[in-house]
Amino acid sequence: MEGMTRKQRLQNLLQALYYPLMAIIASLLIGSIVILLTSKTNPFVAYGYMLSGGFGTVRAFDATLTKAIPLIFTALSFSIAKRSGIINLGAQGQFVIGGICGTAVAVAIPNLPMAIHLPLTLIAGFLGGALFGFITGALKVKFGASELIVTIMLNYIAVQLNAFFVTGPMLEDLPPYYPQSASVAKSATLGSFIPGLKVHTGLLIVLACVFLYYFYLWKTTSGFRMRVVGLNPTAGEYAGMSVARSTLLSLFLAGGLAGLGGCIEIIAVQKRLMITSFTVPYGFTGIAVALLGNMNPVGIIFSGILFGGLSAGALRMEVLTRDVNSSVAVVIQALIILFIAGRQMFQFKRRRKSIVRPDNPIEDSGSFESGDNDVPEIAGSTVKVGERE
Amino acid sequence: MKTKWIKMLALMLVLILSVGVIAACDKGEKTPDAKKKVALIMEGAVSDMSWNATAFNGLKKIEAVGAQIGHTENTPVSDAAEAIRTYADDGYEVIFMSSSSYQDLAMQEAPKYPNVQFFLINSQVMAENVRSFAIQDAQQGYLMGALAALLTKTGTVGYIGGLEIAPILNGAKGFEQGAKFVNPDVKIISQNTGSMDDVSAAKELGKAFVSQGVDVLCPMANQASLGVMEAAEEEGILAIGSGLNQETVAPTAAVVAIVKDTSIAYEAAYKSYLAGDMPMEILPMGAAQGVIFVGEYYLEVSKEIKDQIDEIQKKLASGEIVVNLG
C-alpha cells in the first residue's frame, strides 16, 4: 500500500466510502417509507428533528458522543475478533460482565484516592470482560465449540448474572430495596472533561483504544499473525502461526474491550448497576457499527458517532413529532446492516470492470485493511464476494 | 449604492424580526387557554397489552379531558433525562413516568424544572413538584393466586414474573398469599425471567412449569406475559391474564384477566393536578380505587368460584384483606 499517489489514495477512500454511504442512503429511504406508513408526519420533518437531535446543537452532539462511546467499544470488540477470524456475538455479555466487575470494585472500596481507585475499576472491567471472552476462546480451542453459539448463550448468562448480583450480593441495603447496587464511589467515577457537557473522559479512553487497535493489528508482529490467521488459518498454521493462540488472544482482547466499555458506561453514565442497566443492546449495535465502519479504526469512530446520533436524535424525533416512534432509528440501524451484508446490490458497474482489471485480486475483494470479504457470512450467506466476481 | 443595500437589508431584518415578535406575542397570549401539554415516558412498548398499554390508555383519557399529549416508548433510564429536558423545552407541563426504574433519576431532574409536575408510577418518593402512586400489584397477584388455587386440578399453580423489580416481587408475594388463602395445601412455583420483553424466555419457562405439574399459569411480565399465555395455550392448560387482550393469544387457555387498569390512576392523577389538590403523600391505587379488578370471564367458570373471587376483591377493596409485603 505504500507509494500510492494522492489520486490513488483519494480513489481508495471513495471506494471504501461507497458501500457504507449507499447503505445509509438506502436505509434512510426505506426508513422514510416506514415513517409514512406508521405516522402522519412528513419523513423530512421527522429526519430534520432526528438530525437536529443528534448533531444540531452542542448539547445534541454531546448526547451523541456520550451514546457513541459504548458502541465504539463493542464495535472494537467485534472487530478485533473478526480480524482473527472469530465472530464474536458476545460483546453484549462481555459488556455486562465488565459492568458488573467494574461496579463491584467501584462500590466495594470507599475512601481510596482516585488515582488508584479509578484505574483499578477500569482494570476490573477490562479483566472481567476479557475472562468472559476467554471462556469462549477456551471452549473453541479445546472442544471445537462454535463461538457463534457459545457467545450468544453466554450473553444470557451475563444478563442473569447481573440480575443475580443486583438482587443479591450487590443489592443496595436501603429501602425500598429496589434491585440496584449502591452508587459508584466518587473516586471511581469518570467525570466530564469539558465543563458543562455530559461527554466524559471515556471518550479519550475509547479513542486511545481505537489507536491501540490500529497499532496492535497493523504495527506489531502479534497483530500481524492474528490478521494472517484470520484471513487464512491454514496458511497461518503452515507459516508456523498458532491458530489456537490467536483465537484465545483475540477473544480475550475482544472481551476486554467490551468489558471496559460496560465498566465505563456504568461509572460514567449510569453511576450504579441496575437490573435494567443493560436493556439497550450495546453489544449488538456494536456489531452494526463495526460492519458499517468496515472494521477500520477511523470507520468505526465515524459509524459509532452516526449510530450514537441516530439514537440520540430518535428521542427528539419521537418527542417533537408526537407520532413517529423512536423504533424507526432501530429499523434504520438494522437496515444498514442488511445493506452492508448485501452490498452487492449497489455494485452497478464494478462487477464487469473487475474481471478485466489485472489488479491484485486481494486488493479487489477486500484487502487486509478492509477485510470485507467475509462480512456476508454474518447474514448467514456463505457466498463470498470474490466468488461471485 | 452600497448603503442603499445595507439600508434595505436592515429594513428587511427589522420587518422579519417584528413579524417574529408579533407572532411570538400572539402565541404568548394564547397559552393560558391553550391545551396543557402532558407527556408520558415509558420503559416498554405500548403494544405490551399490559403495563404500558394501560398507561397509554390513561394518557388517552387525559387527552379526552382536554390536553395535548405526547409519549416516548422504550426509553431506557439513561435516556430519560434527555426525554424530560426535551419535553420541558417543548412546553410540557405534566410528565408521567411509568416505571419505578425512573425514580432516582426523576428526583435528580425534577428540581431543574420547577414549572413541570412529575408523576411517578410505582415509586416511593415525593418532592415539591413530584408525586408518586403506588399501584397495588400485590392485590393483583393476590386475586390471581386465589383464582389459580380455585381452578387447579393438579394442586400446583405457577407465577411467572418479568424483571425482578419491586412491583413484580410484590405481585409474587400477593400470589402466594392469595393461593394459600383459598387452599393452604396448594403448591406454588414462582420464578422471574429477568426480562419484561423476552417473550420466548417466558414461554419456555411456562412450558417448564407445566412439566412440573402446573396446570394454571399466571404471568406478570408486561410484554413477556404473552409468552406465558402462548405456553398455556400450547400445553392445553389454563392461564389467568394480567392485562387487557392477552386472551387473544390464548383463546382456549385464558380464563379471565385480573386487570390492573392503571389508566384510571393516570386520569385521577391528572384531575387532581388540574384541581390543584395534590397532598404530599404516596397514593395507593388498588382494588379500592377501581384500578385492580377481575375482568370478564372468557371461559366457563362455576358461579361458586366467581362469587368467591368477587368476595376477595371486595375484601381487598375494603381493606379487610391486606397483603403482607414484609
Chai-1 contact restraints between the chains, C-beta under 6 A:
chainA,res_idxA,chainB,res_idxB,connection_type,confidence,min_distance_angstrom,max_distance_angstrom,comment,restraint_id
A,A63,B,E82,contact,1.0,0.0,6.0,A-B,restraint_1
A,Q160,B,G194,contact,1.0,0.0,6.0,A-B,restraint_2
A,A163,B,E164,contact,1.0,0.0,6.0,A-B,restraint_3
A,A163,B,G194,contact,1.0,0.0,6.0,A-B,restraint_4
A,T167,B,E164,contact,1.0,0.0,6.0,A-B,restraint_5
A,P176,B,Q124,contact,1.0,0.0,6.0,A-B,restraint_6
A,Y178,B,A166,contact,1.0,0.0,6.0,A-B,restraint_7
A,P179,B,E164,contact,1.0,0.0,6.0,A-B,restraint_8
A,V269,B,S78,contact,1.0,0.0,6.0,A-B,restraint_9
A,Q270,B,S78,contact,1.0,0.0,6.0,A-B,restraint_10
A,I275,B,L163,contact,1.0,0.0,6.0,A-B,restraint_11
A,I275,B,E164,contact,1.0,0.0,6.0,A-B,restraint_12
A,T276,B,S101,contact,1.0,0.0,6.0,A-B,restraint_13
A,T279,B,P76,contact,1.0,0.0,6.0,A-B,restraint_14
A,V280,B,P76,contact,1.0,0.0,6.0,A-B,restraint_15
A,L315,B,D79,contact,1.0,0.0,6.0,A-B,restraint_16
A,L315,B,E82,contact,1.0,0.0,6.0,A-B,restraint_17
A,L315,B,A83,contact,1.0,0.0,6.0,A-B,restraint_18
A,R316,B,T86,contact,1.0,0.0,6.0,A-B,restraint_19
A,E318,B,T72,contact,1.0,0.0,6.0,A-B,restraint_20
A,V319,B,T86,contact,1.0,0.0,6.0,A-B,restraint_21
A,V319,B,Y87,contact,1.0,0.0,6.0,A-B,restraint_22
A,R322,B,G70,contact,1.0,0.0,6.0,A-B,restraint_23
